[in-house]
Amino acid sequence: MPSRRSYKASSRHGCLECRGRRIKCGKEQPQCASCHNRNLICEYLPPAAATLAWQKIKSRSSTPVPTPAKVSPSVVDPAFMAQHQSLTEPTVARLPSRDLNIEDLELMMQWCTTTYRSVSRNSTVESVWQAVVPREAMRHPFLMHGILALSALHLAANSDDAAKEQYVRTSKMHQNQAVIGLAKLARKLKPYHSDAAFTLSNIMMIFSFALPEIVGQTPGKSALDELYQVFISTRESEDVIANIISWVGNGELKPLLQCDKATPKMPDTSRLAIMSLTQLNANLAHQNPDHDKDLYDTTIKHLGSALDKVARGGETMIVAFHWIFQVPQKYMELYRQREPFALVILAHYAVIIHFLRRQWWMGEWGLRLIRDIGQHLDSNWRKSITWVLDATGYYLPPV
């Protein structure tokens, strides 16, 4: 009995789900019949004019392309010519006349050669960011926009003023598209989207730190003000992370959530610092009945867990971002109001950020935070951040 032929979808314009399953798509809008019957989210690539619809290359060279020399009919088999024309002419007629988006290809090359390394801690994690993430981006346009946004910002960091401005504009455009794309899926996430959504959430957090580092802080705003904005913008994806973290932990991105088995990368004195904060919190509660001891205990507990993971070789970037999601909203407001104890805790968090200082997208964020916090603490409160100054080597001038 002849072998059964495998079916390959003939349409290049079907939905992403059908194309991934290699089945024929009816292309119904807004949801094709196949996705409707399977109760799946139905997504289509952007229209032909969209940025990420990569098209056939059209040469930018002004040199004319020579036409093939005519061959004598007596040399070529007429049957072969007829077959050749039947294969090529209809295809040429169907090819789009649009240009390939060279700018986006430049950004993708930047990611695959350089930028992915700046978000990786070792070779295992590098393979995830270099291979797995771009593959997911080909299936999820919102992640592709996120990759291109961060790559453009990376190029801006190493460019002169004119090019830098252009890259920043391009970066913001892609970032906006990424946010819009993720927002559409926020309440309809399924395992199929988990890796892409988790990756984009982390890229967006990197972007939030990187943008003020590249373009400079907003006039009149301190590092504390800028960090509060980072907290607000990153916590917008809190529900997304909470819903998919278990899926991510069982998939190809699992290495991002694991700790290294190597020797600790930070001194374990952080445990002593956490014990000191816990004791200070108890003392403050004893002195002032209105002191919110439970709120601060929760915040300190999460901070201790974060410092411990970094000390054991965990992914510092993931750890730093995870704490932003964990802290209570009320704590953020207390730190925004420059409540001294809230600032003391934040100074300890700045040590984690400082550990990422060699990354182009983080830079001296940690030291700027410690400097600004020091300006709001008197000499007595500064004694509570002695470990912070020892861990970072930063010097605070006397009050």
TIKOLVEX-659942 format. One record per residue (C-alpha): x, y, z. Coordinates in steps of 0.05 Angstrom, whole numbers, m for minus. Layout:
N
east  north  up
X  Y  Z
...
This chain:
399
east  north  up
0  0  0
30  68  m19
54  110  39
9  166  62
31  235  44
41  284  100
m1  347  91
34  414  88
m7  477  92
m8  513  26
m25  581  55
29  627  78
m23  673  109
m57  626  158
m57  637  233
4  621  275
m29  562  310
m46  527  244
21  542  214
55  513  276
12  450  271
23  448  195
m51  442  181
m93  480  132
m122  545  159
m189  572  137
m164  643  153
m230  663  183
m228  729  222
m221  742  279
m214  667  296
m205  611  246
m251  550  250
m194  504  272
m175  547  331
m248  558  348
m261  483  350
m199  471  393
m214  531  438
m145  561  422
m122  633  416
m120  651  342
m65  700  321
m44  724  253
20  758  233
14  833  224
m10  860  156
39  862  98
58  934  115
77  917  187
149  923  209
160  849  223
133  823  157
202  809  129
200  810  54
240  792  m6
306  828  m13
307  884  m63
377  907  m78
395  977  m55
453  980  m104
448  1028  m162
486  979  m206
438  949  m257
431  874  m256
452  845  m323
399  806  m360
416  734  m378
444  724  m447
395  695  m497
408  622  m514
396  593  m582
332  551  m583
371  497  m619
414  486  m557
358  481  m506
305  427  m504
238  461  m516
204  414  m467
253  434  m413
242  508  m427
167  499  m421
174  463  m355
223  515  m329
176  572  m347
117  538  m314
157  533  m249
186  603  m249
139  652  m282
78  643  m236
124  647  m176
155  712  m200
86  740  m212
66  724  m140
128  752  m106
116  817  m67
150  879  m92
167  904  m22
236  915  7
267  874  63
269  913  128
344  919  135
339  958  200
302  901  235
352  850  208
408  892  237
374  891  305
363  815  301
436  805  283
455  849  342
414  804  388
443  739  362
515  761  364
520  808  423
459  829  463
438  759  485
505  753  522
489  815  563
429  780  595
465  714  608
507  690  667
538  627  637
541  583  575
479  544  593
437  606  600
469  637  538
444  579  496
373  594  520
376  668  503
412  657  437
372  598  409
308  585  447
286  658  455
293  677  380
255  613  361
199  633  408
201  703  378
187  675  308
123  645  336
103  706  378
110  775  345
104  811  412
168  777  435
203  794  370
187  867  381
216  861  451
281  831  425
288  885  373
273  940  424
329  917  471
378  907  413
364  977  388
377  1005  457
442  965  461
465  996  395
445  1064  421
491  1054  481
551  1047  435
533  1100  383
546  1174  373
492  1226  384
458  1224  315
455  1148  310
439  1142  384
377  1184  377
352  1143  319
364  1077  355
328  1102  416
267  1122  374
267  1054  341
274  1020  408
214  1057  438
172  1040  377
186  965  383
177  967  458
108  999  449
88  944  401
114  891  449
72  919  507
10  922  464
20  851  440
30  823  510
m29  862  537
m76  828  487
m56  760  515
m52  778  588
m118  746  608
m116  690  557
m47  660  569
m38  586  557
24  541  561
39  554  488
52  628  505
87  619  572
160  620  550
149  680  504
110  719  556
161  705  611
219  724  567
186  788  545
170  807  616
243  803  634
264  840  571
215  896  589
245  901  659
315  906  629
289  960  582
261  999  642
330  1001  674
368  1012  610
329  1071  581
347  1123  635
418  1094  635
424  1108  560
386  1173  551
401  1202  620
356  1213  680
296  1259  672
314  1329  696
289  1340  767
282  1266  782
329  1228  828
349  1155  822
296  1140  875
242  1172  831
266  1135  770
267  1068  807
196  1080  830
176  1087  757
213  1022  742
174  988  798
108  1013  770
122  995  698
149  925  713
94  907  762
43  916  705
63  846  683
58  817  753
m5  778  737
27  750  674
88  724  713
45  694  769
2  655  720
58  624  679
117  615  726
100  541  739
97  527  664
164  562  653
197  522  709
180  457  672
201  480  602
262  500  562
271  564  603
281  524  667
356  541  670
338  615  680
304  597  746
359  552  773
420  567  816
490  548  797
524  492  835
589  531  837
618  566  898
579  626  925
588  690  885
575  737  943
597  736  1016
547  702  1061
549  762  1108
482  781  1076
448  735  1126
476  776  1183
451  839  1149
381  809  1144
382  789  1217
401  860  1234
343  888  1194
295  840  1227
318  861  1296
314  934  1278
243  924  1253
224  892  1320
255  950  1358
218  1002  1317
152  966  1329
166  966  1404
180  1041  1403
122  1059  1358
55  1022  1359
38  1051  1291
100  1019  1259
77  967  1207
120  909  1231
85  855  1190
92  895  1125
167  904  1136
176  832  1159
147  808  1092
192  856  1053
254  836  1092
238  762  1083
235  768  1007
299  810  1008
335  756  1048
313  703  999
338  745  941
406  758  971
413  684  988
398  663  916
449  713  889
501  687  938
489  615  914
498  634  841
427  646  820
409  688  759
420  757  789
377  791  737
317  745  750
327  750  826
329  826  823
266  830  781
229  778  823
237  820  886
203  879  851
142  834  842
144  808  913
147  872  954
79  897  979
49  958  945
46  995  1011
122  987  1020
132  1021  952
90  1080  976
130  1085  1042
195  1086  1004
166  1137  956
150  1180  1017
223  1173  1038
205  1136  1103
275  1122  1133
267  1047  1147
238  1035  1078
299  1070  1049
346  1028  1091
315  964  1063
319  992  993
393  1006  1003
404  932  1017
367  916  952
414  964  916
470  914  931
437  864  884
431  918  830
503  937  841
523  865  827
497  876  756
537  940  745
581  910  690
520  901  645
510  959  597
436  963  615
448  970  690
512  1010  699
516  1050  763
443  1046  783
461  1014  850
511  1068  871
464  1124  849
410  1094  893
456  1088  953
478  1160  943
407  1186  940
385  1144  999
444  1169  1040
422  1241  1027
355  1225  1062
384  1190  1123
413  1223  1184
476  1197  1219
436  1149  1264
399  1117  1205
463  1112  1165
490  1063  1216
437  1014  1190
468  1012  1121
539  997  1142
536  928  1109
512  961  1044
572  1007  1042
620  950  1058
590  906  1004
593  959  950
654  998  971
615  1063  966
633  1122  1010
580  1168  1038
606  1237  1058
589  1254  1130
523  1290  1142
